[in-house]
Amino acid sequence: MAAVRRPMRLRLAIAGLGTAGRALQRPIEMRDDVRLVAVADPLAEARTEVAGRFGARAYATLPELAADRDVDAVYVATPTDLHVDHVLALAAAGKHVLVEKPMAIGLEGADRMIEAAASAGVVLMVGQSHSYDVPYAAIRELLAGGTLGRVRMMHDISYTDWVYRPRRPEELDTGLGGGVTFRQGAHQFDVLRLIGGGMVRSVRAMTFDWDATRPVIGAHTAMLTFEDGAVATAIYNGYGAFLSAEICWDIGAFGNPLTSAAVGAARRAYRERGPGDESAAKRKRSVSHDEGLPPHQPFFGWLLVSCEGGDIRQSPHGLFVYTEAGREEITLPLRGTRDIMLAEFVDSIAGRRRPLHDGRWGLANLEVCVAAIESARTNRDVILTRQVPVPELVETH
């Protein structure tokens, strides 16, 4: 009898075991073609725990991980200011790389990452972004069908408690890629570019920093004008009074319940913690995010897309589409954002599809973030030059 041939398994490693690094663990466990073989983190407790769970090798530094010849690919979830050096080291070692958003602090660093991956012949992808969420991808597919005509306006509004959650020092330093425009605007701009076709022409924005005890960009309002004349507004307020989940059926960014009882909770907890070390609270929050599928579709704020032939917004179970025929609800399957991200990465390495979220796409999102901050500083429109269109055919869910 012929032996059963087992499918090849991607030997994956995770660098950085904070919230993002931990959240990829369940998607890895759900796949037969991926195996977590190594982790790297400066915190011994974190790397020992995760390595023990998976039977993986544990390293204290990324150079040690890069030297591991039995690693095919690495998910880089380290601080943003380290991304360039880490991706260059991994590309030089022949590893495929999936790097957290934003991919870098500046465009020059992002260019170096893209060039290094191309020279080494490895895949470079940028995630995790909410543009992987099933509803946003479904909106793009619906628009591609042409029945609603062109997108003319989009409005994305998100109010959260981002500023007062436990943070590492670099998350509160704009110069190191911190603040809501880099860290949350990266999600908003990615979603808006996906739905709007990718080609943003200009950005006009204002950013805000109105709590002296937490000095960082905590809110922004940005207007994106696309090459075809469509316009999008992105509003983000991370100061934790009103939460936009209140107008999204009490559903949060990952599809879990987020009720009005949470209003002000992060601000109160921050005042009680005081200005001391937040690392323990940050680690506790990271562990709590290592969960399974939520009961609802994710709501990264409230989004309304206006087209020539109607409007689209999310529902708890999918999408509401408004036309002259009335309101229709489209029910969508529940699927984890990071499940989709990992599938795109694995398929890209295997050559089964072209990734949407490649280095050039990630750089285009970063360009919008940088332009929004520059526009707020100069009080002027910023013209973009590094944008790329959405590929015609991209498998999204």
Secondary structure in CASP SS format (residue, H / E / C, confidence):
PFRMAT SS
TARGET T0000
AUTHOR 0000-0000-0000
METHOD secondary structure of the structure
MODEL  1
M C 1.00
A C 1.00
A C 1.00
V C 1.00
R C 1.00
R C 1.00
P C 1.00
M C 1.00
R C 1.00
L E 1.00
R E 1.00
L E 1.00
A E 1.00
I E 1.00
A E 1.00
G C 1.00
L C 1.00
G C 1.00
T H 1.00
A H 1.00
G H 1.00
R H 1.00
A H 1.00
L C 1.00
Q H 1.00
R H 1.00
P H 1.00
I H 1.00
E H 1.00
M C 1.00
R C 1.00
D C 1.00
D C 1.00
V E 1.00
R E 1.00
L E 1.00
V E 1.00
A E 1.00
V E 1.00
A E 1.00
D C 1.00
P C 1.00
L C 1.00
A H 1.00
E H 1.00
A H 1.00
R H 1.00
T H 1.00
E H 1.00
V H 1.00
A H 1.00
G H 1.00
R H 1.00
F H 1.00
G C 1.00
A C 1.00
R E 1.00
A E 1.00
Y E 1.00
A C 1.00
T C 1.00
L H 1.00
P H 1.00
E H 1.00
L H 1.00
A H 1.00
A C 1.00
D C 1.00
R C 1.00
D C 1.00
V C 1.00
D C 1.00
A E 1.00
V E 1.00
Y E 1.00
V E 1.00
A C 1.00
T C 1.00
P C 1.00
T H 1.00
D H 1.00
L H 1.00
H H 1.00
V H 1.00
D H 1.00
H H 1.00
V H 1.00
L H 1.00
A H 1.00
L H 1.00
A H 1.00
A H 1.00
A C 1.00
G C 1.00
K C 1.00
H E 1.00
V E 1.00
L E 1.00
V E 1.00
E E 1.00
K C 1.00
P C 1.00
M C 1.00
A C 1.00
I C 1.00
G C 1.00
L H 1.00
E H 1.00
G H 1.00
A H 1.00
D H 1.00
R H 1.00
M H 1.00
I H 1.00
E H 1.00
A H 1.00
A H 1.00
A H 1.00
S H 1.00
A H 1.00
G C 1.00
V C 1.00
V C 1.00
L E 1.00
M E 1.00
V E 1.00
G E 1.00
Q C 1.00
S C 1.00
H H 1.00
S H 1.00
Y H 1.00
D C 1.00
V H 1.00
P H 1.00
Y H 1.00
A H 1.00
A H 1.00
I H 1.00
R H 1.00
E H 1.00
L H 1.00
L H 1.00
A H 1.00
G C 1.00
G C 1.00
T C 1.00
L C 1.00
G C 1.00
R C 1.00
V E 1.00
R E 1.00
M E 1.00
M E 1.00
H E 1.00
D E 1.00
I E 1.00
S E 1.00
Y E 1.00
T C 1.00
D C 1.00
W H 1.00
V H 1.00
Y H 1.00
R C 1.00
P C 1.00
R C 1.00
R C 1.00
P H 1.00
E H 1.00
E H 1.00
L H 1.00
D C 1.00
T H 1.00
G H 1.00
L H 1.00
G C 1.00
G C 1.00
G C 1.00
V H 1.00
T H 1.00
F H 1.00
R H 1.00
Q C 1.00
G H 1.00
A H 1.00
H H 1.00
Q H 1.00
F H 1.00
D H 1.00
V H 1.00
L H 1.00
R H 1.00
L H 1.00
I H 1.00
G H 1.00
G C 1.00
G C 1.00
M C 1.00
V E 1.00
R E 1.00
S E 1.00
V E 1.00
R E 1.00
A E 1.00
M E 1.00
T E 1.00
F E 1.00
D C 1.00
W C 1.00
D C 1.00
A C 1.00
T C 1.00
R C 1.00
P C 1.00
V C 1.00
I C 1.00
G C 1.00
A E 1.00
H E 1.00
T E 1.00
A E 1.00
M E 1.00
L E 1.00
T E 1.00
F E 1.00
E C 1.00
D C 1.00
G C 1.00
A C 1.00
V E 1.00
A E 1.00
T E 1.00
A E 1.00
I E 1.00
Y E 1.00
N E 1.00
G C 1.00
Y C 1.00
G C 1.00
A C 1.00
F C 1.00
L C 1.00
S H 1.00
A H 1.00
E H 1.00
I H 1.00
C C 1.00
W C 1.00
D C 1.00
I E 1.00
G C 1.00
A C 1.00
F C 1.00
G C 1.00
N C 1.00
P E 1.00
L C 1.00
T C 1.00
S H 1.00
A H 1.00
A H 1.00
V C 1.00
G C 1.00
A H 1.00
A H 1.00
R H 1.00
R H 1.00
A H 1.00
Y H 1.00
R H 1.00
E H 1.00
R H 1.00
G C 1.00
P C 1.00
G C 1.00
D C 1.00
E C 1.00
S H 1.00
A H 1.00
A H 1.00
K H 1.00
R H 1.00
K H 1.00
R H 1.00
S H 1.00
V H 1.00
S H 1.00
H C 1.00
D C 1.00
E C 1.00
G C 1.00
L C 1.00
P C 1.00
P C 1.00
H C 1.00
Q C 1.00
P C 1.00
F C 1.00
F C 1.00
G C 1.00
W E 1.00
L E 1.00
L E 1.00
V E 1.00
S E 1.00
C E 1.00
E C 1.00
G C 1.00
G E 1.00
D E 1.00
I E 1.00
R E 1.00
Q E 1.00
S E 1.00
P C 1.00
H C 1.00
G E 1.00
L E 1.00
F E 1.00
V E 1.00
Y E 1.00
T E 1.00
E C 1.00
A C 1.00
G E 1.00
R E 1.00
E E 1.00
E E 1.00
I E 1.00
T E 1.00
L C 1.00
P C 1.00
L C 1.00
R C 1.00
G C 1.00
T H 1.00
R H 1.00
D H 1.00
I H 1.00
M H 1.00
L H 1.00
A H 1.00
E H 1.00
F H 1.00
V H 1.00
D H 1.00
S H 1.00
I H 1.00
A H 1.00
G C 1.00
R C 1.00
R C 1.00
R C 1.00
P C 1.00
L C 1.00
H C 1.00
D E 1.00
G H 1.00
R H 1.00
W H 1.00
G H 1.00
L H 1.00
A H 1.00
N H 1.00
L H 1.00
E H 1.00
V H 1.00
C H 1.00
V H 1.00
A H 1.00
A H 1.00
I H 1.00
E H 1.00
S H 1.00
A H 1.00
R H 1.00
T H 1.00
N C 1.00
R C 1.00
D C 1.00
V E 1.00
I E 1.00
L C 1.00
T C 1.00
R C 1.00
Q C 1.00
V C 1.00
P C 1.00
V C 1.00
P C 1.00
E C 1.00
L C 1.00
V C 1.00
E C 1.00
T C 1.00
H C 1.00
END
